[in-house]
Amino acid sequence: MSKLLRPARLAATTVAGAASIASAVAAYRSRPRVEPIADAYRIGVNDAVPPQSITVPAKEHMHGPATRATMRRLGLTVAASQIAGLGLLALPNRPRLNALGAGLIGPGLGHLYAKRPIEALVAAASLPVSVSLFFATGNNVAPPLAWIGTALHASRRVEAGRVSTAAPLVASALIAGTYAVERRRRQKVLADQIEDAKGVNTYLSSVELPLRGKNLPEVTAAEELSAAELAMARRLVDVALQDPNDWSNYELIDQFRESAVRYTMTSSLRALQAMQYSRMPAFRGYLSEGQRQLIRKHQQPLVWKYWMWENLWGNLSTNPDPLIRQNIMLGGWLATPIGAYERITGDLQFSEPGALNFVVDSRRSYAYSFTSMLEALADQFETSPFGLVACEPNWVYTLCNTFGATGAYLHSKVHGSDLWDRIGPRYLQGFETEFVTPTGVNRNYLSVRTGFSGPLAAGSIDSLYQRAFAPHLADRAWALTRGAFYQDKDDRWRMMFSEKGSFDAGNYARTAAYGVGLLGGAMREAGDEHLAKAAFETLQENYEVYIDDRGWLTVDGVSSFAHGELGHAMMLRKANWLNLMTKGMPDHWRNGPLLEAVPYPDVMVGRAVSNDGKGLEMVLHPGGAGGRFEVDLGQLVPGSSYKVVGAADAAITAREDGTARLAVDVRGRTEIHVVPA
């Protein structure tokens, strides 16, 4: 009987080999391609953005063309391996090759063929473990190594006369059935999403859009900082001014995922910039110095050397350059605060060649500027089939790319560069085609090697920055995010709260503060002040919020990253980022008098603004016991006299360089006006 079956088994192996080769060739040809940019996405930084509906456009597929091509390539690649495995399993009188083939069908099946069930369990478990590494760190080597490695191991564990072909064959049938079931499931999910989109669009078409016409405020300084906001400012500034290699007050859990210090630093940067633009555009001092310190701190090896490992196991590359390829989770997140710093202060030092230098050792270092950092990103945007760039090997995150695109927008506004033209259209087209689902919510991340994506979210934090160049995306996200709020029986606005479903990205704890910061900030930017307050009330009702003995606003059990996002939401005011990005600093702010420096921490600034480009208004607070101090003014008219109200000096005369020093008594809230005499 075995002699009769031998030709059939050899024929099966031949057919399987041919089918495997055909599947591999088809996989190679299924590579995603870079699509041409549609004219609708070619919007310059100084162009009026054409009005677009925030309703969700009809989609025929669950995924965009690049994602579908990637999933097709993955399916064909796996099929090639499994068909080859079936061919090897069919070979007569070749038990080791049979075991190898069974292992190629699926991890653990080779060991089942060899009748080693315990080893089969271990081999099968290696796949989810390796996939977890793949998801968590971009380790692209782990899954194929686990799959092929266990198959090779099984081929060495076969004993003559002790094999079982049944288990691998049954498993193969189950795998084939799983493919068919999954295909039908996806078709049903798409049909359900298309149906759900009708209800979503009914809601979206009824929403009154924010920040339009008379509802878009002019660029003005808001009210002075409250006591809680001053305490949050104290916290953010104290940490920002720590020594470059001082990592106290940071969570040092890992540098690969959300708790990495780079995210904590950039959240603090955005908080400081929101405070400067909305409350004290005429103040530099410790506020600008803290920003410079945090930007420079990104050069510390702790911040960026994780990339050496990720690039090694994800791209099989030993190049430690942290910005030349992928890693927009460093360059993108940093681009937005550098751009905002330049937009607010006019200080372009980070655009100078070599302003940022990443030193590997005595022989190797990588010097960048804000400009060259974005140019490296632009090269990748222009060649990405997904429109967006990978944060780490394999994984594209929408938020990292939103920050990269925002940085390019700000650079083009400040420098008149073409970086937005190179990055923006690719980002916009990729975001809409690959990352927006048929129901209008966004995929937070996507695997460029598998097409897998998730989780789904409205995109509230993206909306803060997208409104300048893609208001329809921002307003759709804002409208969907409002679903997190409701009115109770007393018509009081509340935020939905569940600690079980909460997540603090900075310490991986189940606390809601991080989410409160994101939602509160999105609502405040859009002008929904009542919803922002509801978010903060949720925080106060469920957590201990207090000012500690350092003068810091503190939420117990909450990470520094979450404190940064809370600070950002607290400092924001209506249209903060929209006005900063599109309008920047009005002439009377840019050219008017400045409060250049105060003796921090003895004196803190609650508000500083020049409303007419001639005078200066400021509110100062003691950082400690209070007393008489000297503060420095700048951008005064050289040689001109000024009248002072509220200070120890009643009058000052500007030096020839437009500076002056003013004596002030700060023993409580101190309001000072400086006006031309």
C-alpha positions as CSV (number, residue, x, y, z in Angstrom):
1,M,0.0,0.0,0.0
2,S,2.8,2.4,0.9
3,K,4.4,1.7,-2.5
4,L,1.1,2.7,-4.2
5,L,0.8,5.9,-2.2
6,R,4.4,6.9,-2.8
7,P,3.8,8.4,-6.3
8,A,0.7,10.2,-5.1
9,R,2.6,11.7,-2.2
10,L,5.5,12.8,-4.5
11,A,2.9,14.3,-6.8
12,A,1.3,16.1,-3.9
13,T,4.7,17.4,-2.8
14,T,5.4,18.7,-6.4
15,V,2.0,20.4,-6.6
16,A,2.5,21.9,-3.2
17,G,5.9,23.2,-4.1
18,A,4.6,24.8,-7.3
19,A,1.7,26.4,-5.4
20,S,4.1,27.6,-2.7
21,I,6.3,29.3,-5.2
22,A,3.3,30.8,-6.9
23,S,2.0,32.1,-3.6
24,A,5.4,33.6,-2.8
25,V,5.7,35.3,-6.1
26,A,2.2,36.7,-5.7
27,A,3.2,38.0,-2.3
28,Y,6.2,39.8,-3.7
29,R,4.0,41.4,-6.3
30,S,1.5,42.5,-3.7
31,R,3.8,45.1,-2.2
32,P,1.9,48.4,-1.4
33,R,2.7,51.2,-3.7
34,V,3.1,54.9,-3.3
35,E,-0.1,56.5,-4.7
36,P,0.0,59.9,-6.4
37,I,-1.3,62.8,-4.3
38,A,-4.8,64.0,-5.2
39,D,-5.1,67.8,-5.8
40,A,-7.6,68.1,-2.9
41,Y,-4.8,67.5,-0.5
42,R,-2.3,70.1,-1.9
43,I,-3.1,72.9,0.5
44,G,-0.3,75.4,1.3
45,V,0.2,76.9,4.8
46,N,-1.0,80.3,3.5
47,D,-3.9,78.9,1.5
48,A,-7.5,79.1,2.7
49,V,-8.6,75.6,3.6
50,P,-11.6,74.7,1.4
51,P,-14.7,73.9,3.6
52,Q,-15.4,70.2,3.8
53,S,-18.2,68.3,5.5
54,I,-17.3,66.5,8.6
55,T,-19.5,63.6,7.7
56,V,-17.7,60.3,7.0
57,P,-17.2,59.7,3.2
58,A,-18.5,56.4,1.9
59,K,-16.0,53.6,1.9
60,E,-16.1,50.3,-0.1
61,H,-13.5,48.6,2.0
62,M,-12.6,48.3,5.7
63,H,-9.0,49.4,4.9
64,G,-7.1,51.6,2.5
65,P,-5.3,50.3,-0.6
66,A,-1.9,50.1,1.0
67,T,-3.3,48.2,4.0
68,R,-5.2,45.8,1.8
69,A,-2.0,45.1,-0.3
70,T,-0.1,44.5,2.9
71,M,-2.6,42.1,4.3
72,R,-2.8,40.3,1.0
73,R,1.0,40.0,1.0
74,L,1.0,38.6,4.5
75,G,-1.7,36.1,3.7
76,L,0.1,34.9,0.6
77,T,3.4,34.7,2.5
78,V,1.9,32.6,5.3
79,A,0.1,30.5,2.7
80,A,3.4,29.9,0.9
81,S,4.9,28.7,4.1
82,Q,2.0,26.5,5.0
83,I,1.6,25.0,1.5
84,A,5.4,24.3,1.5
85,G,4.9,22.6,4.8
86,L,2.1,20.4,3.4
87,G,4.4,19.5,0.6
88,L,7.2,18.4,3.0
89,L,4.7,16.6,5.2
90,A,3.6,14.6,2.1
91,L,7.2,13.4,1.3
92,P,7.4,9.6,1.8
93,N,10.0,8.1,4.2
94,R,11.4,11.5,5.2
95,P,10.4,11.9,8.9
96,R,12.6,14.8,9.6
97,L,11.4,16.8,6.6
98,N,7.9,15.7,7.5
99,A,8.3,17.2,11.0
100,L,9.8,20.4,9.5
101,G,6.9,20.7,7.1
102,A,4.4,20.2,9.9
103,G,6.2,22.9,11.9
104,L,5.9,25.3,8.9
105,I,2.2,24.8,8.9
106,G,2.0,26.1,12.4
107,P,4.3,26.3,15.5
108,G,4.0,23.2,17.6
109,L,2.6,21.0,14.8
110,G,6.1,19.6,14.1
111,H,6.4,18.5,17.7
112,L,2.9,16.9,17.6
113,Y,4.0,15.0,14.5
114,A,7.0,13.8,16.5
115,K,4.6,12.9,19.4
116,R,6.1,15.3,21.8
117,P,3.1,17.1,23.2
118,I,4.8,19.1,26.0
119,E,7.3,20.5,23.5
120,A,4.4,21.2,21.1
121,L,2.8,23.4,23.8
122,V,6.0,25.3,24.4
123,A,6.5,25.8,20.6
124,A,2.9,26.9,20.2
125,A,3.3,29.4,23.0
126,S,6.4,30.9,21.4
127,L,4.2,32.4,18.7
128,P,2.0,34.7,20.9
129,V,5.1,35.6,23.0
130,S,7.0,36.6,19.8
131,V,4.0,38.5,18.5
132,S,3.8,40.3,21.8
133,L,7.4,41.4,21.4
134,F,6.6,42.4,17.8
135,F,3.7,44.6,19.0
136,A,5.5,46.1,22.0
137,T,8.9,46.9,20.6
138,G,8.8,46.5,16.8
139,N,10.8,43.3,17.0
140,N,10.2,42.0,13.5
141,V,12.7,39.1,13.9
142,A,10.8,37.4,16.7
143,P,7.7,36.0,15.0
144,P,9.5,34.4,12.0
145,L,12.3,33.2,14.2
146,A,9.8,31.5,16.5
147,W,7.9,29.9,13.7
148,I,10.9,28.7,11.7
149,G,13.0,27.9,14.7
150,T,10.4,25.7,16.3
151,A,9.9,23.9,13.0
152,L,13.7,23.2,12.7
153,H,13.8,22.1,16.3
154,A,10.9,19.6,15.7
155,S,12.8,18.1,12.8
156,R,15.6,17.2,15.2
157,R,13.3,15.6,17.7
158,V,11.8,12.9,15.5
159,E,12.4,9.2,16.4
160,A,12.0,6.5,13.8
161,G,8.6,4.8,13.9
162,R,7.2,7.4,16.4
163,V,5.3,9.9,14.3
164,S,1.7,11.0,13.9
165,T,0.5,12.6,10.6
166,A,-3.1,13.0,11.7
167,A,-2.6,16.0,14.1
168,P,-0.8,18.3,11.5
169,L,-3.4,17.4,8.8
170,V,-6.3,18.1,11.1
171,A,-4.7,21.4,12.2
172,S,-4.2,22.3,8.5
173,A,-7.9,21.8,7.8
174,L,-8.7,23.9,10.8
175,I,-6.4,26.7,9.7
176,A,-8.0,26.6,6.2
177,G,-11.4,26.8,7.8
178,T,-10.3,29.7,10.0
179,Y,-9.3,31.6,6.9
180,A,-12.7,31.1,5.4
181,V,-14.5,32.1,8.6
182,E,-12.4,35.2,9.0
183,R,-13.1,36.3,5.5
184,R,-16.9,36.0,6.1
185,R,-16.5,37.8,9.4
186,R,-14.7,40.7,7.8
187,Q,-17.5,41.0,5.2
188,K,-20.1,41.2,8.0
189,V,-18.1,43.7,9.9
190,L,-17.8,46.0,6.9
191,A,-21.5,45.7,6.2
192,D,-22.2,46.6,9.9
193,Q,-19.8,49.6,9.7
194,I,-21.4,50.9,6.6
195,E,-24.8,50.7,8.3
196,D,-23.4,52.3,11.5
197,A,-21.9,55.1,9.4
198,K,-25.4,56.2,8.4
199,G,-26.3,57.0,12.0
200,V,-22.9,58.6,12.6
201,N,-23.4,60.9,9.6
202,T,-26.9,61.8,10.7
203,Y,-25.4,63.0,14.0
204,L,-22.4,64.7,12.4
205,S,-24.6,66.6,9.9
206,S,-26.5,68.1,12.8
207,V,-23.5,69.4,14.7
208,E,-22.7,73.1,14.8
209,L,-19.0,73.4,14.0
210,P,-16.8,75.2,16.4
211,L,-14.3,78.1,15.8
212,R,-16.1,79.4,12.7
213,G,-16.9,83.0,11.8
214,K,-17.7,85.1,14.9
215,N,-17.0,82.0,17.1
216,L,-13.3,82.2,16.2
217,P,-11.7,84.5,18.8
218,E,-9.1,87.1,17.9
219,V,-5.6,86.6,19.3
220,T,-5.7,88.0,22.8
221,A,-4.2,87.1,26.2
222,A,-6.6,85.4,28.5
223,E,-7.0,85.9,32.2
224,E,-4.1,85.5,34.6
225,L,-3.2,82.1,36.1
226,S,-5.3,80.9,38.9
227,A,-3.7,79.5,42.1
228,A,-4.0,75.9,40.8
229,E,-2.6,76.9,37.4
230,L,0.3,78.7,39.1
231,A,1.0,75.5,41.1
232,M,1.0,73.5,37.9
233,A,3.3,76.0,36.3
234,R,5.7,75.7,39.3
235,R,5.7,71.9,38.8
236,L,6.4,72.1,35.1
237,V,9.0,74.7,35.3
238,D,10.9,73.2,38.2
239,V,11.2,69.9,36.4
240,A,12.1,71.6,33.1
241,L,15.0,73.4,34.8
242,Q,16.5,70.3,36.3
243,D,20.1,69.5,35.2
244,P,20.3,67.8,31.8
245,N,21.1,64.3,33.3
246,D,18.8,64.6,36.3
247,W,15.8,62.2,35.8
248,S,14.2,62.6,39.2
249,N,10.5,63.4,38.8
250,Y,10.3,61.2,35.7
251,E,9.1,57.6,35.5
252,L,12.0,55.4,34.3
253,I,10.1,52.3,33.4
254,D,11.1,51.8,29.8
255,Q,12.1,53.9,26.8
256,F,10.3,51.9,24.2
257,R,6.6,52.4,25.0
258,E,4.3,55.2,26.3
259,S,6.2,55.8,29.6
260,A,9.3,56.9,27.8
261,V,10.7,60.2,29.1
262,R,10.5,61.8,25.6
263,Y,6.8,61.9,25.8
264,T,6.8,63.4,29.3
265,M,9.1,66.1,28.1
266,T,7.1,67.0,25.1
267,S,3.8,67.1,27.0
268,S,5.5,69.6,29.4
269,L,6.8,71.6,26.5
270,R,3.3,71.9,25.0
271,A,1.9,72.9,28.4
272,L,4.5,75.6,28.8
273,Q,3.8,76.9,25.3
274,A,0.1,76.9,25.8
275,M,0.6,79.0,28.9
276,Q,3.0,81.4,27.2
277,Y,0.7,82.0,24.2
278,S,-2.5,82.3,26.1
279,R,-1.5,84.1,29.3
280,M,2.0,85.7,29.1
281,P,3.1,86.3,25.5
282,A,5.2,89.1,26.7
283,F,7.3,87.0,29.1
284,R,10.4,85.1,28.3
285,G,12.6,84.4,31.4
286,Y,12.2,81.0,33.1
287,L,9.3,80.0,30.8
288,S,11.4,80.2,27.6
289,E,14.5,78.8,29.4
290,G,12.5,75.8,30.6
291,Q,11.5,75.1,27.0
292,R,15.1,75.3,25.8
293,Q,16.3,73.0,28.5
294,L,13.7,70.4,27.7
295,I,14.5,70.5,23.9
296,R,18.2,70.2,24.6
297,K,17.5,67.4,27.1
298,H,16.5,65.2,24.1
299,Q,20.2,64.9,23.3
300,Q,20.7,62.8,26.5
301,P,21.5,59.2,25.6
302,L,18.7,57.9,27.9
303,V,16.2,59.6,25.6
304,W,17.2,58.2,22.3
305,K,19.5,55.3,22.5
306,Y,16.6,52.9,22.6
307,W,16.7,53.3,18.9
308,M,19.9,51.4,18.5
309,W,18.1,48.3,19.8
310,E,14.8,48.9,17.9
311,N,16.7,49.5,14.6
312,L,18.7,46.3,15.2
313,W,15.9,43.9,15.9
314,G,13.3,45.7,13.7
315,N,15.3,46.6,10.6
316,L,18.5,44.4,11.1
317,S,20.4,47.6,10.9
318,T,23.3,48.7,13.2
319,N,23.0,52.4,12.3
320,P,22.4,54.2,15.6
321,D,21.3,57.6,14.0
322,P,18.0,58.3,15.8
323,L,16.5,60.5,13.1
324,I,17.5,59.3,9.7
325,R,15.0,56.5,9.4
326,Q,11.6,56.0,11.0
327,N,11.5,56.9,14.7
328,I,9.0,59.7,14.2
329,M,8.1,59.0,17.8
330,L,11.3,61.0,18.6
331,G,11.5,63.5,15.7
332,G,7.8,64.1,15.2
333,W,7.0,64.6,18.9
334,L,9.9,67.0,19.2
335,A,9.1,68.9,16.0
336,T,5.8,70.4,17.2
337,P,7.3,72.0,20.4
338,I,10.4,73.3,18.5
339,G,8.1,74.9,15.9
340,A,5.9,76.4,18.6
341,Y,8.9,77.7,20.4
342,E,10.1,79.5,17.3
343,R,6.6,80.8,16.5
344,I,6.2,82.3,19.9
345,T,9.6,83.6,20.7
346,G,11.2,84.3,17.3
347,D,14.3,82.5,18.6
348,L,15.6,80.3,15.7
349,Q,18.6,78.8,17.5
350,F,17.3,75.2,17.0
351,S,17.2,75.8,13.2
352,E,21.0,76.4,13.2
353,P,23.1,73.6,11.8
354,G,24.1,71.1,14.5
355,A,21.8,72.6,17.1
356,L,20.9,69.1,18.3
357,N,23.8,66.6,18.5
358,F,23.2,62.9,19.4
359,V,26.5,61.5,20.5
360,V,27.0,57.8,20.4
361,D,30.6,57.6,21.5
362,S,33.9,59.5,20.9
363,R,33.9,58.5,17.2
364,R,30.3,58.8,16.2
365,S,27.7,61.6,16.6
366,Y,24.7,62.8,14.6
367,A,24.1,66.5,14.3
368,Y,20.7,67.9,13.3
369,S,18.8,71.1,13.3
370,F,15.0,71.6,13.3
371,T,15.2,71.9,9.5
372,S,17.3,68.8,8.8
373,M,15.3,66.8,11.3
374,L,12.1,67.6,9.3
375,E,13.9,67.0,5.9
376,A,14.7,63.5,7.1
377,L,11.0,63.0,7.8
378,A,10.0,64.5,4.5
379,D,12.1,62.0,2.6
380,Q,10.2,59.2,4.3
381,F,6.7,60.8,3.9
382,E,7.3,61.0,0.2
383,T,8.2,57.3,-0.1
384,S,5.6,55.8,2.3
385,P,2.8,53.9,0.7
386,F,0.7,54.6,3.8
387,G,1.3,58.3,3.6
388,L,2.4,58.3,7.2
389,V,5.8,57.3,8.5
390,A,6.7,54.4,10.9
391,C,7.3,55.4,14.5
392,E,9.3,52.3,15.0
393,P,10.1,49.4,12.8
394,N,6.7,48.2,11.5
395,W,4.4,50.4,13.5
396,V,2.8,53.7,12.2
397,Y,1.0,55.7,14.9
398,T,-1.3,58.6,13.8
399,L,-0.4,60.8,16.7
400,C,3.4,60.7,16.1
401,N,2.7,61.7,12.5
402,T,0.3,64.4,13.5
403,F,3.1,66.0,15.5
404,G,5.5,65.6,12.6
405,A,3.1,67.3,10.2
406,T,2.4,70.0,12.7
407,G,6.1,70.7,13.1
408,A,6.4,70.9,9.3
409,Y,3.5,73.3,9.2
410,L,5.0,75.6,11.8
411,H,8.5,75.4,10.1
412,S,6.9,76.5,6.8
413,K,5.1,79.3,8.6
414,V,8.2,80.6,10.3
415,H,10.8,80.0,7.6
416,G,8.8,79.9,4.4
417,S,10.1,76.4,3.7
418,D,8.6,73.8,1.5
419,L,8.5,71.2,4.2
420,W,4.8,71.4,4.7
421,D,4.3,70.9,0.9
422,R,6.5,67.8,1.1
423,I,4.9,66.3,4.3
424,G,1.4,67.8,4.6
425,P,-0.4,66.4,1.4
426,R,1.1,62.9,2.0
427,Y,-0.1,63.0,5.7
428,L,-3.6,64.2,4.8
429,Q,-4.2,61.7,2.1
430,G,-2.7,58.8,4.0
431,F,-4.6,59.7,7.2
432,E,-8.0,59.7,5.3
433,T,-7.5,56.7,3.1
434,E,-5.6,54.3,5.5
435,F,-6.5,55.4,9.1
436,V,-10.1,56.6,9.0
437,T,-12.5,53.7,9.3
438,P,-15.9,53.5,7.6
439,T,-17.6,54.8,10.8
440,G,-15.3,57.8,11.1
441,V,-13.2,56.9,14.0
442,N,-9.4,56.6,13.6
443,R,-7.0,53.7,13.8
444,N,-4.4,54.7,16.4
445,Y,-1.7,52.6,14.9
446,L,-1.1,50.2,11.9
447,S,1.4,47.6,11.2
448,V,3.1,48.2,7.8
449,R,4.2,44.5,7.6
450,T,0.9,42.9,8.5
451,G,-1.8,45.5,8.0
452,F,-3.1,44.8,11.6
453,S,-4.4,48.0,13.3
454,G,-6.1,49.3,16.4
455,P,-7.3,50.4,18.8
456,L,-10.0,52.7,17.4
457,A,-10.4,56.2,18.8
458,A,-12.1,59.5,17.9
459,G,-8.7,61.2,17.7
460,S,-9.3,64.0,20.3
461,I,-5.6,64.8,20.7
462,D,-4.9,64.9,17.0
463,S,-7.8,67.4,16.6
464,L,-5.9,70.0,18.6
465,Y,-3.4,70.4,15.9
466,Q,-5.2,69.2,12.7
467,R,-7.7,72.1,12.8
468,A,-5.2,74.5,11.2
469,F,-4.8,72.4,8.1
470,A,-7.6,69.7,8.2
471,P,-10.5,71.3,10.1
472,H,-13.0,68.6,8.9
473,L,-10.8,65.8,10.5
474,A,-10.4,67.9,13.7
475,D,-14.1,68.7,14.0
476,R,-15.2,65.2,13.3
477,A,-12.9,63.9,16.0
478,W,-14.2,66.7,18.4
479,A,-17.8,65.9,17.6
480,L,-17.3,62.2,18.2
481,T,-15.3,62.8,21.4
482,R,-18.2,64.8,22.9
483,G,-19.9,61.5,23.3
484,A,-17.8,61.0,26.4
485,F,-19.9,63.7,28.1
486,Y,-23.5,63.6,29.2
487,Q,-26.0,65.7,31.3
488,D,-27.2,64.2,34.6
489,K,-30.7,64.5,36.0
490,D,-29.8,68.0,37.3
491,D,-28.7,69.0,33.8
492,R,-25.1,69.1,35.0
493,W,-22.5,68.1,32.4
494,R,-20.5,65.1,33.5
495,M,-17.7,63.1,31.9
496,M,-18.1,59.3,31.7
497,F,-15.7,57.8,34.2
498,S,-14.5,54.2,34.7
499,E,-11.2,53.6,36.4
500,K,-11.2,50.1,35.1
501,G,-11.1,51.4,31.5
502,S,-8.6,54.1,32.3
503,F,-5.0,54.2,31.4
504,D,-2.1,56.4,32.5
505,A,0.4,56.3,29.6
506,G,3.2,57.4,31.8
507,N,3.1,54.7,34.5
508,Y,0.7,52.1,33.0
509,A,-1.6,52.5,36.0
510,R,-5.4,52.5,35.8
511,T,-6.0,56.2,36.5
512,A,-8.1,58.6,34.5
513,A,-5.9,61.7,34.8
514,Y,-4.2,61.2,31.5
515,G,-7.6,60.8,29.7
516,V,-8.9,63.9,31.5
517,G,-6.0,65.9,30.2
518,L,-6.6,64.7,26.6
519,L,-10.4,65.2,26.6
520,G,-10.3,68.4,28.6
521,G,-7.7,69.9,26.3
522,A,-9.6,69.0,23.1
523,M,-12.8,70.5,24.5
524,R,-11.1,73.7,25.7
525,E,-9.4,74.2,22.4
526,A,-12.8,74.0,20.6
527,G,-14.4,76.4,23.0
528,D,-16.5,73.8,25.0
529,E,-15.5,75.3,28.3
530,H,-18.4,73.6,30.1
531,L,-17.1,70.2,29.0
532,A,-13.5,71.0,29.9
533,K,-14.7,71.9,33.4
534,A,-16.7,68.7,33.6
535,A,-13.6,66.7,32.8
536,F,-11.6,68.5,35.6
537,E,-14.5,68.0,38.0
538,T,-14.3,64.3,37.3
539,L,-10.7,64.4,38.3
540,Q,-11.3,66.3,41.5
541,E,-14.2,64.0,42.5
542,N,-12.2,60.8,42.1
543,Y,-8.7,61.6,43.0
544,E,-6.7,63.6,45.6
545,V,-5.7,66.8,44.0
546,Y,-3.7,69.2,46.1
547,I,-0.7,71.6,46.2
548,D,2.2,69.9,47.9
549,D,5.0,71.3,50.1
550,R,7.0,72.1,47.0
551,G,4.2,74.3,45.7
552,W,3.4,71.8,43.0
553,L,-0.1,70.9,41.9
554,T,-0.2,67.1,42.5
555,V,-2.6,64.3,41.7
556,D,-1.8,61.2,43.7
557,G,-0.8,58.1,41.8
558,V,-0.5,60.0,38.5
559,S,2.6,60.0,36.2
560,S,4.6,63.1,35.2
561,F,3.4,62.5,31.6
562,A,-0.2,62.7,32.8
563,H,0.6,65.8,34.8
564,G,2.0,67.3,31.6
565,E,-1.2,66.6,29.7
566,L,-3.3,68.0,32.6
567,G,-1.1,71.1,32.6
568,H,-1.6,71.5,28.9
569,A,-5.3,71.3,29.2
570,M,-5.3,73.7,32.1
571,M,-3.3,76.3,30.3
572,L,-5.1,76.1,27.0
573,R,-7.8,78.6,26.0
574,K,-10.2,78.7,23.1
575,A,-8.5,78.3,19.7
576,N,-5.1,78.3,21.3
577,W,-3.3,76.1,18.9
578,L,-5.4,77.1,15.9
579,N,-4.4,80.8,16.4
580,L,-0.8,80.0,17.2
581,M,-0.4,77.9,14.1
582,T,-2.3,80.1,11.6
583,K,-1.9,83.6,13.0
584,G,1.1,83.4,15.3
585,M,2.2,86.4,17.3
586,P,0.5,89.7,16.4
587,D,2.8,92.6,15.6
588,H,2.1,94.4,18.9
589,W,3.1,91.2,20.8
590,R,6.1,90.5,18.6
591,N,7.5,94.0,18.7
592,G,6.1,95.3,22.0
593,P,7.8,95.5,25.4
594,L,8.8,92.3,27.1
595,L,9.2,91.1,30.6
596,E,12.6,89.4,29.9
597,A,13.4,87.9,33.3
598,V,12.3,87.6,36.9
599,P,14.3,86.0,39.8
600,Y,12.7,82.5,39.7
601,P,11.6,80.8,42.0
602,D,11.3,83.9,44.2
603,V,8.9,85.5,41.7
604,M,6.4,83.9,39.4
605,V,4.5,85.4,36.5
606,G,0.7,85.1,36.4
607,R,0.2,87.2,33.2
608,A,2.3,89.4,31.0
609,V,1.1,91.1,27.8
610,S,1.5,94.2,25.6
611,N,-2.0,95.1,24.3
612,D,-0.9,98.0,22.1
613,G,2.8,97.4,21.4
614,K,3.8,100.3,23.6
615,G,3.0,99.5,27.2
616,L,3.3,96.3,29.3
617,E,0.9,94.8,31.8
618,M,2.1,92.1,34.2
619,V,0.9,90.2,37.3
620,L,3.5,88.8,39.6
621,H,3.3,86.5,42.6
622,P,5.8,85.5,45.2
623,G,7.2,82.1,44.9
624,G,8.1,82.1,48.5
625,A,8.1,84.6,51.4
626,G,8.0,87.6,49.1
627,G,10.0,90.8,49.2
628,R,11.7,93.4,47.0
629,F,13.2,92.1,43.7
630,E,14.5,93.3,40.4
631,V,13.0,92.3,37.1
632,D,14.4,92.9,33.6
633,L,12.4,94.5,30.7
634,G,13.3,94.4,27.0
635,Q,12.2,95.7,23.6
636,L,11.5,99.2,25.0
637,V,12.1,102.3,22.9
638,P,15.8,103.1,23.4
639,G,16.3,106.2,25.6
640,S,12.6,106.6,26.2
641,S,11.0,107.3,29.6
642,Y,8.2,105.1,31.0
643,K,5.7,105.6,33.8
644,V,5.3,102.6,36.1
645,V,2.2,101.8,38.2
646,G,2.3,99.2,41.0
647,A,6.1,98.8,41.3
648,A,8.7,100.2,43.7
649,D,10.1,102.4,40.9
650,A,7.6,104.9,39.6
651,A,9.5,105.6,36.5
652,I,12.3,104.1,34.3
653,T,14.3,105.1,31.3
654,A,15.2,102.5,28.7
655,R,18.9,102.0,27.9
656,E,20.2,102.3,24.4
657,D,19.7,98.6,23.8
658,G,16.0,98.9,24.8
659,T,16.4,97.2,28.2
660,A,15.7,98.4,31.7
661,R,15.7,97.0,35.2
662,L,12.7,97.6,37.5
663,A,12.4,97.2,41.3
664,V,9.2,95.6,42.4
665,D,7.7,94.7,45.8
666,V,6.1,91.2,45.5
667,R,4.5,90.2,48.7
668,G,1.3,88.9,47.2
669,R,-0.5,89.3,43.9
670,T,1.2,92.3,42.3
671,E,-0.2,94.0,39.2
672,I,2.2,96.3,37.4
673,H,1.6,98.6,34.3
674,V,4.5,100.1,32.3
675,V,3.4,102.8,29.9
676,P,5.3,105.5,27.8
677,A,5.7,108.7,29.8
